[in-house]
Amino acid sequence: GFLLFDILIMEAQIAKLLERLEAVTNRLESVENQLASGGGAKKAAAPVSGAKIVQDFNALVDEHLTKYFEQSEKIGNDEVKAQAKAVKQAIEAQKAFINVAAQSKKPDNHTLIALLKPTNDAVTQVIKIRDENRGNAQWNHLSAVSEGIPAFGWVTVSPTPGPFTNEYRGNSEFYSNKLIREYKGKDEDQMSWVQGFNGFLKALTAYIKQYHTTELKWNPKGGDAKDFVGNAAPAAAAAAPPKKKPVAVKKKAAPGGINSLMADLNKGALVTKGLNKVTKDQKN
């Protein structure tokens, strides 16, 4: 099955590399904090910064995705509605994860995997709903969301989480642009649906550039992220709509294996390089 964070599960193979990256990150964060505080920051300052990071993420969700959720119920068929519910679960999981980061030191890889599981489960469900409904009457709606939702993987990306998110926004817009051409000037509800999801992805990129320029910012003065495992977010429910006869889709095996993945990681490649992209055969 499709896993957003499948590369992280190869913990044993990449543990040493992650340790090296974490050591460098911790040193940079230490210098940054010393410069920002003049060498004498108070402990109370960290939660204030963290709260701002959480509040601004919540604000962009409220500003943009509220329209998407409302219009999904209004104009969506069963599959679009079910997909929107899975998106909402992914959002709640990402909110909780960012909140954990604001309160915690960067954890070890095993803890990170556990904390990301609710997001991974929800994102997988979003994509599954689209993949199981090829030929659906609202295929472009399902695809616009399915191609954009991997942007949630930005929390695992270094050093370019913003451009990573922007890439998946482009994938999503291939399909949402079809909806714009179809409904612009004809159906404001449809346009509001597109604007809600597109607007969120654009705002997410700006948010990442502001707060998490090179990677998700953890709190070097925070607690142990392990304390939040199991409580970060409710597990994503299987929000599957009434089943239709699935169409078998052959997927090519990822080339290269672990040696190739390690080489890409050493070059600073995106940890979610194995994610599905909009391919020529899908652009129809």
C-alpha positions in Angstrom: 0.0 0.0 0.0 1.0 3.6 -0.4 2.7 5.1 2.6 3.6 8.8 2.9 6.4 8.2 5.3 7.5 4.8 4.1 11.1 5.8 3.9 11.2 6.6 7.6 10.4 2.9 8.4 13.8 2.0 7.1 15.1 3.1 10.5 17.9 0.6 10.8 19.5 1.6 7.5 19.4 5.3 7.9 19.9 5.7 11.7 23.5 6.8 11.5 22.7 9.4 8.8 19.8 10.8 10.9 22.1 11.0 13.9 24.6 13.1 12.0 21.9 15.4 10.7 20.4 15.8 14.2 23.7 16.7 15.6 24.2 19.4 13.1 20.7 20.7 13.6 21.1 20.8 17.4 24.3 22.8 17.0 22.7 25.3 14.7 19.6 25.7 16.9 21.9 26.3 19.9 23.8 29.1 18.1 20.5 30.6 16.8 19.0 30.6 20.3 22.0 32.2 21.8 22.1 34.9 19.2 18.4 35.6 19.5 18.4 35.8 23.2 21.7 37.6 23.7 22.9 34.6 25.7 20.4 34.9 28.5 17.0 33.7 27.3 14.3 33.0 29.9 12.7 29.6 29.8 9.3 31.1 29.5 10.1 32.5 26.1 10.1 29.1 24.3 6.4 28.3 24.8 5.4 31.8 23.5 7.3 31.2 20.2 5.8 27.7 20.0 2.3 28.9 20.6 2.6 31.4 17.8 3.7 28.7 15.4 0.7 26.6 16.4 -1.7 29.5 16.3 -0.7 30.6 12.8 -1.0 27.1 11.4 -4.5 26.8 13.0 -5.4 30.2 11.5 -4.5 29.3 7.9 -6.5 26.1 8.2 -9.5 28.0 9.4 -9.1 30.7 6.8 -8.9 28.4 3.8 -10.0 24.8 4.5 -13.3 25.8 6.1 -14.5 26.7 2.6 -13.2 23.4 1.3 -14.9 21.3 4.0 -18.2 23.2 3.7 -18.3 23.0 -0.1 -17.4 19.3 -0.1 -20.6 18.6 1.8 -22.6 20.9 -0.6 -21.3 19.9 -4.0 -19.5 16.6 -3.4 -20.6 13.1 -4.2 -20.1 10.3 -1.6 -16.4 9.9 -2.5 -15.6 13.6 -2.4 -17.3 13.8 1.0 -15.5 10.8 2.4 -12.2 12.2 1.1 -12.8 15.5 2.8 -13.4 13.7 6.1 -10.0 12.0 5.7 -8.4 15.4 4.9 -9.9 16.8 8.1 -8.3 13.9 10.0 -5.0 14.6 8.4 -5.3 18.3 9.4 -6.0 17.4 13.0 -3.1 15.0 13.1 -0.7 17.7 11.6 -2.0 20.3 14.1 -1.3 17.9 16.9 2.2 17.1 15.5 3.2 20.7 15.2 2.0 21.3 18.7 4.2 18.5 19.9 7.2 20.0 18.1 6.5 23.3 19.7 6.8 21.7 23.1 9.5 19.1 22.6 13.1 18.6 21.7 13.6 16.8 18.4 13.0 13.1 19.1 14.8 10.0 17.9 13.7 8.3 14.7 11.6 5.6 16.4 9.6 8.3 18.3 9.2 10.4 15.1 7.7 7.4 13.3 5.2 6.8 16.0 4.2 10.5 16.2 3.7 10.7 12.4 1.5 7.6 12.2 -1.9 9.4 12.5 -0.9 11.8 9.7 0.4 8.9 7.6 -2.8 6.9 8.1 -5.1 9.8 7.2 -3.1 10.8 4.1 -3.0 7.2 2.9 -6.8 7.1 3.2 -7.2 10.3 1.1 -5.1 8.9 -1.7 -6.8 5.5 -1.4 -10.2 7.0 -2.0 -9.1 8.5 -5.2 -7.2 5.5 -6.4 -10.2 3.2 -5.8 -12.5 5.4 -7.8 -11.0 5.8 -11.2 -13.7 7.0 -13.7 -15.6 8.7 -10.9 -17.9 11.6 -12.0 -15.8 13.9 -9.7 -12.4 12.5 -10.6 -10.8 15.9 -11.0 -12.0 16.9 -7.5 -10.6 13.6 -6.0 -7.4 14.0 -7.9 -6.8 17.7 -7.0 -6.9 16.7 -3.3 -5.0 13.4 -3.7 -2.2 15.0 -5.6 -1.9 17.9 -3.1 -2.2 15.9 0.2 1.4 14.6 0.1 2.5 18.2 0.8 1.8 17.2 4.4 5.1 15.3 4.3 6.9 18.7 4.6 7.4 17.9 8.4 10.0 15.2 7.4 11.8 17.3 4.8 15.1 19.1 5.1 16.5 21.5 3.9 13.7 22.6 1.5 10.3 21.9 3.0 8.7 25.0 1.3 9.7 24.1 -2.2 8.6 20.5 -1.5 5.1 21.6 -0.6 5.0 23.9 -3.6 5.8 21.0 -5.9 2.7 19.1 -4.7 0.6 22.3 -5.0 1.6 22.2 -8.7 0.5 18.6 -9.0 -2.8 19.5 -7.4 -3.4 22.5 -9.6 -3.1 20.4 -12.8 -6.5 19.0 -11.8 -8.0 22.0 -10.1 -7.2 24.2 -13.2 -9.5 21.8 -15.1 -12.3 22.6 -12.6 -11.6 26.3 -12.9 -12.0 26.1 -16.7 -15.2 24.2 -16.3 -16.9 26.2 -13.6 -15.5 29.8 -13.6 -18.3 32.2 -14.0 -20.8 29.4 -13.9 -20.8 27.8 -10.4 -19.5 29.8 -7.4 -19.8 26.8 -5.1 -17.4 24.8 -7.2 -15.0 27.8 -7.4 -15.1 28.2 -3.7 -14.2 24.5 -3.3 -11.2 25.0 -5.5 -10.1 28.3 -3.9 -10.3 26.7 -0.4 -8.0 23.8 -1.1 -5.6 25.8 -3.4 -5.5 28.7 -1.0 -4.5 26.3 1.9 -1.6 24.9 -0.1 -0.3 28.3 -1.0 -0.7 29.6 2.6 1.0 26.4 3.9 4.1 27.2 1.7 4.3 30.7 3.1 3.9 29.5 6.7 6.7 27.0 6.2 9.0 29.7 4.8 8.2 31.9 7.8 8.7 29.4 10.6 10.3 26.3 9.3 12.6 27.5 6.5 15.0 24.5 6.4 13.0 22.0 8.4 10.3 21.6 11.1 11.4 23.6 14.1 11.5 21.7 17.3 11.9 23.3 20.8 15.5 22.8 22.0 14.3 23.7 25.5 11.2 21.5 25.4 10.4 18.2 26.9 10.5 14.6 25.7 8.4 14.0 22.6 8.0 10.4 23.7 5.5 11.6 26.3 3.1 12.4 23.4 3.2 9.1 21.6 -0.3 7.7 21.4 -1.8 11.1 22.3 -0.7 13.2 19.3 -4.0 12.7 17.4 -6.8 10.2 17.1 -6.2 7.4 14.7 -7.6 8.1 11.3 -10.9 6.3 10.8 -11.5 4.4 7.6 -13.7 7.0 6.0 -14.4 4.9 2.9 -17.5 5.6 0.8 -19.7 2.8 -0.5 -17.4 0.6 -2.5 -17.4 0.5 -6.2 -15.8 -2.1 -8.4 -12.1 -1.2 -8.2 -10.0 -0.9 -11.3 -6.7 -2.7 -11.2 -3.8 -0.3 -11.5 -0.3 -1.5 -12.0 2.4 0.4 -10.2 6.1 0.3 -11.2 8.5 -0.8 -8.5 10.7 2.0 -7.1 14.2 1.7 -8.6 17.4 1.7 -6.7 16.7 0.1 -3.4 18.2 1.1 -0.1 21.6 2.0 -1.5 19.9 4.5 -3.9 17.8 5.9 -1.1 20.9 6.4 1.1 22.7 8.2 -1.8 19.7 10.5 -2.2 19.6 11.3 1.5 23.2 12.1 1.5 22.6 14.5 -1.3 19.8 16.2 0.7 17.0 14.7 -1.4 13.4 14.8 -0.2 12.6 12.0 2.2 9.4 11.4 0.5 10.9 11.0 -3.0 8.9 7.8 -3.5 5.6 9.6 -3.4 3.3 9.3 -6.4 3.5 12.2 -8.8 1.2 13.3 -11.7 2.4 11.1 -14.5 1.7 11.5 -18.2 -0.7 8.5 -18.2 -2.7 10.2 -15.4 -3.1 13.5 -17.2 -6.3 12.8 -19.0 
